[in-house]
């Protein structure tokens, strides 16, 4: 678990993968890896269209494929059962859109890195007290880098990840303001490029972030 925490701090970018067909996941992940990405999440479907077991199977496939080269975890982890599925699949972390102390505690008890979502100082502090390793500031695009800087003054001991429509310039600003990293979705995971089989294009999108941050 500590190694995953260190990887997040060092690599600063977790890519959010939602609604991508299973046969496209490995080529997508390899393209992102070529662009410098070392962390990705497969997102559970809160609407239920994609069964949780399918998402867990995708995580297992990816983590076996990469064998430690890339850390794979889950997003939209809302239940204790989902946290258990992530662990069984060999995932490394669980990211949630909300602060649910029961999910945080379960995630930690399983040896996974816990990244719950919060936005207010009270929510952030509550998640930290429950044992969260990082706090997902979501939706950060409605608040901006100045909000992160303001939060870090009294909450400098808490590790924050900025999440919500993050673009390369945003990532630079958020990290300069005090965030430990960002989660990036469609700015890298372009459904149009995936449909066209243009994985070199995915690599180029990833490099727009990694070139700016490293």
Biotite code that builds the C-alpha atoms (Angstrom):
import biotite.structure as struc

atoms = struc.array([
    struc.Atom([0.000, 0.000, 0.000], chain_id="A", res_id=1, res_name="UNK", atom_name="CA", element="C"),
    struc.Atom([2.768, 2.467, 0.858], chain_id="A", res_id=2, res_name="UNK", atom_name="CA", element="C"),
    struc.Atom([4.377, 1.869, -2.524], chain_id="A", res_id=3, res_name="UNK", atom_name="CA", element="C"),
    struc.Atom([1.109, 2.849, -4.227], chain_id="A", res_id=4, res_name="UNK", atom_name="CA", element="C"),
    struc.Atom([0.902, 6.024, -2.119], chain_id="A", res_id=5, res_name="UNK", atom_name="CA", element="C"),
    struc.Atom([4.448, 6.866, -3.185], chain_id="A", res_id=6, res_name="UNK", atom_name="CA", element="C"),
    struc.Atom([3.619, 6.151, -6.836], chain_id="A", res_id=7, res_name="UNK", atom_name="CA", element="C"),
    struc.Atom([0.692, 8.559, -6.701], chain_id="A", res_id=8, res_name="UNK", atom_name="CA", element="C"),
    struc.Atom([2.855, 11.252, -5.126], chain_id="A", res_id=9, res_name="UNK", atom_name="CA", element="C"),
    struc.Atom([5.627, 10.735, -7.668], chain_id="A", res_id=10, res_name="UNK", atom_name="CA", element="C"),
    struc.Atom([3.544, 10.268, -10.839], chain_id="A", res_id=11, res_name="UNK", atom_name="CA", element="C"),
    struc.Atom([0.759, 12.717, -9.945], chain_id="A", res_id=12, res_name="UNK", atom_name="CA", element="C"),
    struc.Atom([-1.742, 11.533, -12.578], chain_id="A", res_id=13, res_name="UNK", atom_name="CA", element="C"),
    struc.Atom([-4.452, 8.884, -12.249], chain_id="A", res_id=14, res_name="UNK", atom_name="CA", element="C"),
    struc.Atom([-6.381, 8.331, -15.473], chain_id="A", res_id=15, res_name="UNK", atom_name="CA", element="C"),
    struc.Atom([-10.118, 7.669, -15.148], chain_id="A", res_id=16, res_name="UNK", atom_name="CA", element="C"),
    struc.Atom([-11.327, 4.948, -17.537], chain_id="A", res_id=17, res_name="UNK", atom_name="CA", element="C"),
    struc.Atom([-15.101, 4.710, -17.788], chain_id="A", res_id=18, res_name="UNK", atom_name="CA", element="C"),
    struc.Atom([-17.239, 2.818, -20.297], chain_id="A", res_id=19, res_name="UNK", atom_name="CA", element="C"),
    struc.Atom([-14.405, 1.423, -22.426], chain_id="A", res_id=20, res_name="UNK", atom_name="CA", element="C"),
    struc.Atom([-14.974, -2.022, -23.919], chain_id="A", res_id=21, res_name="UNK", atom_name="CA", element="C"),
    struc.Atom([-12.873, -4.837, -22.488], chain_id="A", res_id=22, res_name="UNK", atom_name="CA", element="C"),
    struc.Atom([-11.053, -5.563, -25.751], chain_id="A", res_id=23, res_name="UNK", atom_name="CA", element="C"),
    struc.Atom([-9.843, -1.958, -25.897], chain_id="A", res_id=24, res_name="UNK", atom_name="CA", element="C"),
    struc.Atom([-8.565, -1.709, -22.336], chain_id="A", res_id=25, res_name="UNK", atom_name="CA", element="C"),
    struc.Atom([-5.091, -3.199, -22.751], chain_id="A", res_id=26, res_name="UNK", atom_name="CA", element="C"),
    struc.Atom([-4.276, -1.240, -25.947], chain_id="A", res_id=27, res_name="UNK", atom_name="CA", element="C"),
    struc.Atom([-5.586, 1.918, -24.255], chain_id="A", res_id=28, res_name="UNK", atom_name="CA", element="C"),
    struc.Atom([-3.560, 1.313, -21.113], chain_id="A", res_id=29, res_name="UNK", atom_name="CA", element="C"),
    struc.Atom([-0.396, 0.520, -23.081], chain_id="A", res_id=30, res_name="UNK", atom_name="CA", element="C"),
    struc.Atom([-0.861, 3.721, -25.088], chain_id="A", res_id=31, res_name="UNK", atom_name="CA", element="C"),
    struc.Atom([-1.199, 5.712, -21.871], chain_id="A", res_id=32, res_name="UNK", atom_name="CA", element="C"),
    struc.Atom([1.818, 3.944, -20.419], chain_id="A", res_id=33, res_name="UNK", atom_name="CA", element="C"),
    struc.Atom([3.838, 4.959, -23.475], chain_id="A", res_id=34, res_name="UNK", atom_name="CA", element="C"),
    struc.Atom([2.808, 8.544, -22.702], chain_id="A", res_id=35, res_name="UNK", atom_name="CA", element="C"),
    struc.Atom([4.114, 8.321, -19.151], chain_id="A", res_id=36, res_name="UNK", atom_name="CA", element="C"),
    struc.Atom([0.972, 7.302, -17.237], chain_id="A", res_id=37, res_name="UNK", atom_name="CA", element="C"),
    struc.Atom([1.519, 4.859, -14.384], chain_id="A", res_id=38, res_name="UNK", atom_name="CA", element="C"),
    struc.Atom([-1.860, 4.839, -12.605], chain_id="A", res_id=39, res_name="UNK", atom_name="CA", element="C"),
    struc.Atom([-5.378, 4.191, -13.864], chain_id="A", res_id=40, res_name="UNK", atom_name="CA", element="C"),
    struc.Atom([-8.813, 3.523, -12.461], chain_id="A", res_id=41, res_name="UNK", atom_name="CA", element="C"),
    struc.Atom([-11.595, 1.396, -13.890], chain_id="A", res_id=42, res_name="UNK", atom_name="CA", element="C"),
    struc.Atom([-14.838, 2.993, -12.809], chain_id="A", res_id=43, res_name="UNK", atom_name="CA", element="C"),
    struc.Atom([-17.789, 1.111, -11.352], chain_id="A", res_id=44, res_name="UNK", atom_name="CA", element="C"),
    struc.Atom([-21.130, 1.943, -12.979], chain_id="A", res_id=45, res_name="UNK", atom_name="CA", element="C"),
    struc.Atom([-23.446, 3.428, -10.333], chain_id="A", res_id=46, res_name="UNK", atom_name="CA", element="C"),
    struc.Atom([-26.331, 3.095, -12.797], chain_id="A", res_id=47, res_name="UNK", atom_name="CA", element="C"),
    struc.Atom([-25.857, -0.650, -12.985], chain_id="A", res_id=48, res_name="UNK", atom_name="CA", element="C"),
    struc.Atom([-25.557, -0.951, -16.773], chain_id="A", res_id=49, res_name="UNK", atom_name="CA", element="C"),
    struc.Atom([-22.141, -2.590, -16.362], chain_id="A", res_id=50, res_name="UNK", atom_name="CA", element="C"),
    struc.Atom([-22.155, -5.172, -13.540], chain_id="A", res_id=51, res_name="UNK", atom_name="CA", element="C"),
    struc.Atom([-19.609, -4.717, -10.759], chain_id="A", res_id=52, res_name="UNK", atom_name="CA", element="C"),
    struc.Atom([-18.191, -8.162, -11.484], chain_id="A", res_id=53, res_name="UNK", atom_name="CA", element="C"),
    struc.Atom([-17.314, -7.082, -15.035], chain_id="A", res_id=54, res_name="UNK", atom_name="CA", element="C"),
    struc.Atom([-15.421, -4.029, -13.785], chain_id="A", res_id=55, res_name="UNK", atom_name="CA", element="C"),
    struc.Atom([-13.577, -6.205, -11.269], chain_id="A", res_id=56, res_name="UNK", atom_name="CA", element="C"),
    struc.Atom([-12.649, -8.659, -14.030], chain_id="A", res_id=57, res_name="UNK", atom_name="CA", element="C"),
    struc.Atom([-11.248, -5.784, -16.086], chain_id="A", res_id=58, res_name="UNK", atom_name="CA", element="C"),
    struc.Atom([-9.117, -4.639, -13.150], chain_id="A", res_id=59, res_name="UNK", atom_name="CA", element="C"),
    struc.Atom([-7.810, -8.183, -12.712], chain_id="A", res_id=60, res_name="UNK", atom_name="CA", element="C"),
    struc.Atom([-6.974, -8.449, -16.405], chain_id="A", res_id=61, res_name="UNK", atom_name="CA", element="C"),
    struc.Atom([-5.095, -5.157, -16.411], chain_id="A", res_id=62, res_name="UNK", atom_name="CA", element="C"),
    struc.Atom([-3.123, -5.720, -13.253], chain_id="A", res_id=63, res_name="UNK", atom_name="CA", element="C"),
    struc.Atom([-2.054, -9.163, -14.454], chain_id="A", res_id=64, res_name="UNK", atom_name="CA", element="C"),
    struc.Atom([-1.060, -7.719, -17.827], chain_id="A", res_id=65, res_name="UNK", atom_name="CA", element="C"),
    struc.Atom([1.068, -4.959, -16.336], chain_id="A", res_id=66, res_name="UNK", atom_name="CA", element="C"),
    struc.Atom([2.416, -7.025, -13.443], chain_id="A", res_id=67, res_name="UNK", atom_name="CA", element="C"),
    struc.Atom([3.328, -3.980, -11.376], chain_id="A", res_id=68, res_name="UNK", atom_name="CA", element="C"),
    struc.Atom([4.391, -1.652, -14.208], chain_id="A", res_id=69, res_name="UNK", atom_name="CA", element="C"),
    struc.Atom([1.132, 0.240, -13.783], chain_id="A", res_id=70, res_name="UNK", atom_name="CA", element="C"),
    struc.Atom([-1.050, 0.480, -10.695], chain_id="A", res_id=71, res_name="UNK", atom_name="CA", element="C"),
    struc.Atom([-4.720, -0.238, -11.386], chain_id="A", res_id=72, res_name="UNK", atom_name="CA", element="C"),
    struc.Atom([-7.597, 0.577, -9.061], chain_id="A", res_id=73, res_name="UNK", atom_name="CA", element="C"),
    struc.Atom([-11.296, 1.357, -9.086], chain_id="A", res_id=74, res_name="UNK", atom_name="CA", element="C"),
    struc.Atom([-13.414, 4.486, -9.229], chain_id="A", res_id=75, res_name="UNK", atom_name="CA", element="C"),
    struc.Atom([-16.946, 5.224, -8.013], chain_id="A", res_id=76, res_name="UNK", atom_name="CA", element="C"),
    struc.Atom([-16.477, 2.811, -5.109], chain_id="A", res_id=77, res_name="UNK", atom_name="CA", element="C"),
    struc.Atom([-19.703, 3.327, -3.170], chain_id="A", res_id=78, res_name="UNK", atom_name="CA", element="C"),
    struc.Atom([-20.140, 0.062, -1.247], chain_id="A", res_id=79, res_name="UNK", atom_name="CA", element="C"),
    struc.Atom([-18.188, -2.294, 0.980], chain_id="A", res_id=80, res_name="UNK", atom_name="CA", element="C"),
    struc.Atom([-18.760, -5.085, -1.538], chain_id="A", res_id=81, res_name="UNK", atom_name="CA", element="C"),
    struc.Atom([-17.154, -3.050, -4.302], chain_id="A", res_id=82, res_name="UNK", atom_name="CA", element="C"),
    struc.Atom([-14.087, -2.486, -2.121], chain_id="A", res_id=83, res_name="UNK", atom_name="CA", element="C"),
    struc.Atom([-13.900, -6.248, -1.591], chain_id="A", res_id=84, res_name="UNK", atom_name="CA", element="C"),
    struc.Atom([-14.123, -6.839, -5.337], chain_id="A", res_id=85, res_name="UNK", atom_name="CA", element="C"),
    struc.Atom([-11.242, -4.430, -5.942], chain_id="A", res_id=86, res_name="UNK", atom_name="CA", element="C"),
    struc.Atom([-9.096, -6.302, -3.444], chain_id="A", res_id=87, res_name="UNK", atom_name="CA", element="C"),
    struc.Atom([-9.997, -9.713, -4.895], chain_id="A", res_id=88, res_name="UNK", atom_name="CA", element="C"),
    struc.Atom([-9.139, -8.461, -8.386], chain_id="A", res_id=89, res_name="UNK", atom_name="CA", element="C"),
    struc.Atom([-5.676, -7.374, -7.279], chain_id="A", res_id=90, res_name="UNK", atom_name="CA", element="C"),
    struc.Atom([-6.432, -3.651, -7.475], chain_id="A", res_id=91, res_name="UNK", atom_name="CA", element="C"),
    struc.Atom([-4.335, -1.135, -5.571], chain_id="A", res_id=92, res_name="UNK", atom_name="CA", element="C"),
    struc.Atom([-6.691, 1.702, -4.659], chain_id="A", res_id=93, res_name="UNK", atom_name="CA", element="C"),
    struc.Atom([-10.351, 2.659, -4.303], chain_id="A", res_id=94, res_name="UNK", atom_name="CA", element="C"),
    struc.Atom([-11.614, 6.102, -5.333], chain_id="A", res_id=95, res_name="UNK", atom_name="CA", element="C"),
    struc.Atom([-15.071, 7.383, -4.396], chain_id="A", res_id=96, res_name="UNK", atom_name="CA", element="C"),
    struc.Atom([-17.092, 10.485, -5.277], chain_id="A", res_id=97, res_name="UNK", atom_name="CA", element="C"),
    struc.Atom([-18.189, 10.898, -1.658], chain_id="A", res_id=98, res_name="UNK", atom_name="CA", element="C"),
    struc.Atom([-17.011, 10.565, 1.938], chain_id="A", res_id=99, res_name="UNK", atom_name="CA", element="C"),
    struc.Atom([-18.380, 7.351, 3.424], chain_id="A", res_id=100, res_name="UNK", atom_name="CA", element="C"),
    struc.Atom([-16.460, 6.420, 6.571], chain_id="A", res_id=101, res_name="UNK", atom_name="CA", element="C"),
    struc.Atom([-17.565, 2.780, 6.353], chain_id="A", res_id=102, res_name="UNK", atom_name="CA", element="C"),
    struc.Atom([-16.119, 2.475, 2.840], chain_id="A", res_id=103, res_name="UNK", atom_name="CA", element="C"),
    struc.Atom([-12.914, 4.256, 3.882], chain_id="A", res_id=104, res_name="UNK", atom_name="CA", element="C"),
    struc.Atom([-12.442, 1.953, 6.865], chain_id="A", res_id=105, res_name="UNK", atom_name="CA", element="C"),
    struc.Atom([-13.196, -1.158, 4.791], chain_id="A", res_id=106, res_name="UNK", atom_name="CA", element="C"),
    struc.Atom([-10.782, -0.044, 2.073], chain_id="A", res_id=107, res_name="UNK", atom_name="CA", element="C"),
    struc.Atom([-8.012, 0.462, 4.603], chain_id="A", res_id=108, res_name="UNK", atom_name="CA", element="C"),
    struc.Atom([-8.710, -2.857, 6.332], chain_id="A", res_id=109, res_name="UNK", atom_name="CA", element="C"),
    struc.Atom([-8.245, -4.575, 2.969], chain_id="A", res_id=110, res_name="UNK", atom_name="CA", element="C"),
    struc.Atom([-4.836, -2.978, 2.511], chain_id="A", res_id=111, res_name="UNK", atom_name="CA", element="C"),
    struc.Atom([-5.947, -0.711, -0.327], chain_id="A", res_id=112, res_name="UNK", atom_name="CA", element="C"),
    struc.Atom([-5.183, 2.977, -0.743], chain_id="A", res_id=113, res_name="UNK", atom_name="CA", element="C"),
    struc.Atom([-8.295, 5.008, 0.139], chain_id="A", res_id=114, res_name="UNK", atom_name="CA", element="C"),
    struc.Atom([-9.227, 8.072, -1.939], chain_id="A", res_id=115, res_name="UNK", atom_name="CA", element="C"),
    struc.Atom([-12.715, 9.324, -1.005], chain_id="A", res_id=116, res_name="UNK", atom_name="CA", element="C"),
    struc.Atom([-14.315, 12.399, -2.519], chain_id="A", res_id=117, res_name="UNK", atom_name="CA", element="C"),
    struc.Atom([-14.945, 15.634, -0.625], chain_id="A", res_id=118, res_name="UNK", atom_name="CA", element="C"),
    struc.Atom([-15.038, 19.366, -1.292], chain_id="A", res_id=119, res_name="UNK", atom_name="CA", element="C"),
    struc.Atom([-15.650, 21.313, 1.942], chain_id="A", res_id=120, res_name="UNK", atom_name="CA", element="C"),
    struc.Atom([-13.127, 21.640, 4.797], chain_id="A", res_id=121, res_name="UNK", atom_name="CA", element="C"),
    struc.Atom([-15.431, 19.635, 7.086], chain_id="A", res_id=122, res_name="UNK", atom_name="CA", element="C"),
    struc.Atom([-15.814, 16.787, 4.582], chain_id="A", res_id=123, res_name="UNK", atom_name="CA", element="C"),
    struc.Atom([-12.090, 16.755, 3.863], chain_id="A", res_id=124, res_name="UNK", atom_name="CA", element="C"),
    struc.Atom([-11.204, 16.625, 7.558], chain_id="A", res_id=125, res_name="UNK", atom_name="CA", element="C"),
    struc.Atom([-13.786, 13.906, 8.253], chain_id="A", res_id=126, res_name="UNK", atom_name="CA", element="C"),
    struc.Atom([-12.395, 11.742, 5.452], chain_id="A", res_id=127, res_name="UNK", atom_name="CA", element="C"),
    struc.Atom([-8.853, 12.250, 6.710], chain_id="A", res_id=128, res_name="UNK", atom_name="CA", element="C"),
    struc.Atom([-9.822, 11.319, 10.275], chain_id="A", res_id=129, res_name="UNK", atom_name="CA", element="C"),
    struc.Atom([-11.459, 8.141, 8.949], chain_id="A", res_id=130, res_name="UNK", atom_name="CA", element="C"),
    struc.Atom([-8.108, 7.080, 7.494], chain_id="A", res_id=131, res_name="UNK", atom_name="CA", element="C"),
    struc.Atom([-8.127, 8.259, 3.880], chain_id="A", res_id=132, res_name="UNK", atom_name="CA", element="C"),
    struc.Atom([-4.708, 8.401, 2.219], chain_id="A", res_id=133, res_name="UNK", atom_name="CA", element="C"),
    struc.Atom([-5.698, 11.140, -0.243], chain_id="A", res_id=134, res_name="UNK", atom_name="CA", element="C"),
    struc.Atom([-8.824, 13.237, -0.637], chain_id="A", res_id=135, res_name="UNK", atom_name="CA", element="C"),
    struc.Atom([-10.379, 13.581, -4.086], chain_id="A", res_id=136, res_name="UNK", atom_name="CA", element="C"),
    struc.Atom([-11.406, 17.227, -4.456], chain_id="A", res_id=137, res_name="UNK", atom_name="CA", element="C"),
    struc.Atom([-14.464, 16.875, -6.662], chain_id="A", res_id=138, res_name="UNK", atom_name="CA", element="C"),
    struc.Atom([-15.739, 18.701, -8.657], chain_id="A", res_id=139, res_name="UNK", atom_name="CA", element="C"),
    struc.Atom([-12.698, 20.988, -8.591], chain_id="A", res_id=140, res_name="UNK", atom_name="CA", element="C"),
    struc.Atom([-13.534, 22.700, -11.898], chain_id="A", res_id=141, res_name="UNK", atom_name="CA", element="C"),
    struc.Atom([-16.257, 24.678, -10.109], chain_id="A", res_id=142, res_name="UNK", atom_name="CA", element="C"),
    struc.Atom([-13.755, 25.963, -7.522], chain_id="A", res_id=143, res_name="UNK", atom_name="CA", element="C"),
    struc.Atom([-10.342, 26.299, -9.153], chain_id="A", res_id=144, res_name="UNK", atom_name="CA", element="C"),
    struc.Atom([-6.737, 26.517, -8.026], chain_id="A", res_id=145, res_name="UNK", atom_name="CA", element="C"),
    struc.Atom([-7.362, 29.407, -5.626], chain_id="A", res_id=146, res_name="UNK", atom_name="CA", element="C"),
    struc.Atom([-9.671, 27.150, -3.635], chain_id="A", res_id=147, res_name="UNK", atom_name="CA", element="C"),
    struc.Atom([-6.942, 24.516, -3.278], chain_id="A", res_id=148, res_name="UNK", atom_name="CA", element="C"),
    struc.Atom([-4.478, 27.145, -2.091], chain_id="A", res_id=149, res_name="UNK", atom_name="CA", element="C"),
    struc.Atom([-7.001, 28.406, 0.458], chain_id="A", res_id=150, res_name="UNK", atom_name="CA", element="C"),
    struc.Atom([-7.675, 24.871, 1.736], chain_id="A", res_id=151, res_name="UNK", atom_name="CA", element="C"),
    struc.Atom([-3.993, 24.036, 2.086], chain_id="A", res_id=152, res_name="UNK", atom_name="CA", element="C"),
    struc.Atom([-3.401, 26.898, 4.524], chain_id="A", res_id=153, res_name="UNK", atom_name="CA", element="C"),
    struc.Atom([-5.273, 25.238, 7.435], chain_id="A", res_id=154, res_name="UNK", atom_name="CA", element="C"),
    struc.Atom([-5.193, 21.686, 6.017], chain_id="A", res_id=155, res_name="UNK", atom_name="CA", element="C"),
    struc.Atom([-1.571, 21.401, 4.928], chain_id="A", res_id=156, res_name="UNK", atom_name="CA", element="C"),
    struc.Atom([-1.305, 17.932, 6.501], chain_id="A", res_id=157, res_name="UNK", atom_name="CA", element="C"),
    struc.Atom([-3.917, 16.447, 4.145], chain_id="A", res_id=158, res_name="UNK", atom_name="CA", element="C"),
    struc.Atom([-3.041, 15.134, 0.673], chain_id="A", res_id=159, res_name="UNK", atom_name="CA", element="C"),
    struc.Atom([-5.405, 16.390, -2.013], chain_id="A", res_id=160, res_name="UNK", atom_name="CA", element="C"),
    struc.Atom([-6.065, 15.190, -5.579], chain_id="A", res_id=161, res_name="UNK", atom_name="CA", element="C"),
    struc.Atom([-7.855, 17.576, -7.949], chain_id="A", res_id=162, res_name="UNK", atom_name="CA", element="C"),
    struc.Atom([-10.608, 15.933, -10.002], chain_id="A", res_id=163, res_name="UNK", atom_name="CA", element="C"),
    struc.Atom([-13.143, 17.254, -12.509], chain_id="A", res_id=164, res_name="UNK", atom_name="CA", element="C"),
    struc.Atom([-12.562, 18.153, -16.183], chain_id="A", res_id=165, res_name="UNK", atom_name="CA", element="C"),
    struc.Atom([-8.813, 18.550, -15.637], chain_id="A", res_id=166, res_name="UNK", atom_name="CA", element="C"),
    struc.Atom([-6.827, 19.785, -18.638], chain_id="A", res_id=167, res_name="UNK", atom_name="CA", element="C"),
    struc.Atom([-3.005, 20.105, -18.856], chain_id="A", res_id=168, res_name="UNK", atom_name="CA", element="C"),
    struc.Atom([-2.903, 23.771, -17.817], chain_id="A", res_id=169, res_name="UNK", atom_name="CA", element="C"),
    struc.Atom([-5.297, 23.027, -14.958], chain_id="A", res_id=170, res_name="UNK", atom_name="CA", element="C"),
    struc.Atom([-3.069, 20.210, -13.729], chain_id="A", res_id=171, res_name="UNK", atom_name="CA", element="C"),
    struc.Atom([-0.090, 22.550, -13.547], chain_id="A", res_id=172, res_name="UNK", atom_name="CA", element="C"),
    struc.Atom([-2.115, 25.175, -11.675], chain_id="A", res_id=173, res_name="UNK", atom_name="CA", element="C"),
    struc.Atom([-3.671, 22.711, -9.228], chain_id="A", res_id=174, res_name="UNK", atom_name="CA", element="C"),
    struc.Atom([-0.343, 21.159, -8.298], chain_id="A", res_id=175, res_name="UNK", atom_name="CA", element="C"),
    struc.Atom([1.286, 24.575, -7.957], chain_id="A", res_id=176, res_name="UNK", atom_name="CA", element="C"),
    struc.Atom([-1.556, 25.497, -5.581], chain_id="A", res_id=177, res_name="UNK", atom_name="CA", element="C"),
    struc.Atom([-0.807, 22.506, -3.360], chain_id="A", res_id=178, res_name="UNK", atom_name="CA", element="C"),
    struc.Atom([-2.542, 19.456, -4.791], chain_id="A", res_id=179, res_name="UNK", atom_name="CA", element="C"),
    struc.Atom([-0.524, 16.240, -4.675], chain_id="A", res_id=180, res_name="UNK", atom_name="CA", element="C"),
    struc.Atom([-1.902, 15.138, -8.021], chain_id="A", res_id=181, res_name="UNK", atom_name="CA", element="C"),
    struc.Atom([-4.861, 15.036, -10.394], chain_id="A", res_id=182, res_name="UNK", atom_name="CA", element="C"),
    struc.Atom([-7.300, 12.551, -11.875], chain_id="A", res_id=183, res_name="UNK", atom_name="CA", element="C"),
    struc.Atom([-7.849, 12.961, -15.621], chain_id="A", res_id=184, res_name="UNK", atom_name="CA", element="C"),
    struc.Atom([-10.662, 11.542, -17.714], chain_id="A", res_id=185, res_name="UNK", atom_name="CA", element="C"),
    struc.Atom([-11.696, 12.386, -21.260], chain_id="A", res_id=186, res_name="UNK", atom_name="CA", element="C"),
    struc.Atom([-8.747, 14.723, -21.795], chain_id="A", res_id=187, res_name="UNK", atom_name="CA", element="C"),
    struc.Atom([-6.724, 11.508, -22.228], chain_id="A", res_id=188, res_name="UNK", atom_name="CA", element="C"),
    struc.Atom([-9.335, 8.768, -22.696], chain_id="A", res_id=189, res_name="UNK", atom_name="CA", element="C"),
    struc.Atom([-10.782, 10.018, -25.980], chain_id="A", res_id=190, res_name="UNK", atom_name="CA", element="C"),
    struc.Atom([-13.640, 7.753, -27.062], chain_id="A", res_id=191, res_name="UNK", atom_name="CA", element="C"),
    struc.Atom([-13.241, 9.105, -30.609], chain_id="A", res_id=192, res_name="UNK", atom_name="CA", element="C"),
    struc.Atom([-9.579, 8.066, -30.789], chain_id="A", res_id=193, res_name="UNK", atom_name="CA", element="C"),
    struc.Atom([-10.316, 4.675, -29.238], chain_id="A", res_id=194, res_name="UNK", atom_name="CA", element="C"),
    struc.Atom([-13.084, 4.024, -31.777], chain_id="A", res_id=195, res_name="UNK", atom_name="CA", element="C"),
    struc.Atom([-10.667, 4.909, -34.584], chain_id="A", res_id=196, res_name="UNK", atom_name="CA", element="C"),
    struc.Atom([-7.956, 2.670, -33.146], chain_id="A", res_id=197, res_name="UNK", atom_name="CA", element="C"),
    struc.Atom([-5.710, 5.732, -32.896], chain_id="A", res_id=198, res_name="UNK", atom_name="CA", element="C"),
    struc.Atom([-3.725, 4.727, -29.842], chain_id="A", res_id=199, res_name="UNK", atom_name="CA", element="C"),
    struc.Atom([-0.798, 6.914, -30.882], chain_id="A", res_id=200, res_name="UNK", atom_name="CA", element="C"),
    struc.Atom([-3.228, 9.785, -30.428], chain_id="A", res_id=201, res_name="UNK", atom_name="CA", element="C"),
    struc.Atom([-3.945, 8.580, -26.879], chain_id="A", res_id=202, res_name="UNK", atom_name="CA", element="C"),
    struc.Atom([-0.215, 8.521, -26.173], chain_id="A", res_id=203, res_name="UNK", atom_name="CA", element="C"),
    struc.Atom([0.068, 12.097, -27.449], chain_id="A", res_id=204, res_name="UNK", atom_name="CA", element="C"),
    struc.Atom([-2.753, 13.235, -25.150], chain_id="A", res_id=205, res_name="UNK", atom_name="CA", element="C"),
    struc.Atom([-1.055, 11.589, -22.169], chain_id="A", res_id=206, res_name="UNK", atom_name="CA", element="C"),
    struc.Atom([2.208, 13.278, -23.050], chain_id="A", res_id=207, res_name="UNK", atom_name="CA", element="C"),
    struc.Atom([0.512, 16.677, -23.000], chain_id="A", res_id=208, res_name="UNK", atom_name="CA", element="C"),
    struc.Atom([0.099, 16.112, -19.261], chain_id="A", res_id=209, res_name="UNK", atom_name="CA", element="C"),
    struc.Atom([3.354, 14.358, -18.444], chain_id="A", res_id=210, res_name="UNK", atom_name="CA", element="C"),
    struc.Atom([5.440, 16.809, -20.437], chain_id="A", res_id=211, res_name="UNK", atom_name="CA", element="C"),
    struc.Atom([3.935, 19.694, -18.476], chain_id="A", res_id=212, res_name="UNK", atom_name="CA", element="C"),
    struc.Atom([4.329, 18.102, -15.057], chain_id="A", res_id=213, res_name="UNK", atom_name="CA", element="C"),
    struc.Atom([7.760, 16.460, -15.372], chain_id="A", res_id=214, res_name="UNK", atom_name="CA", element="C"),
])
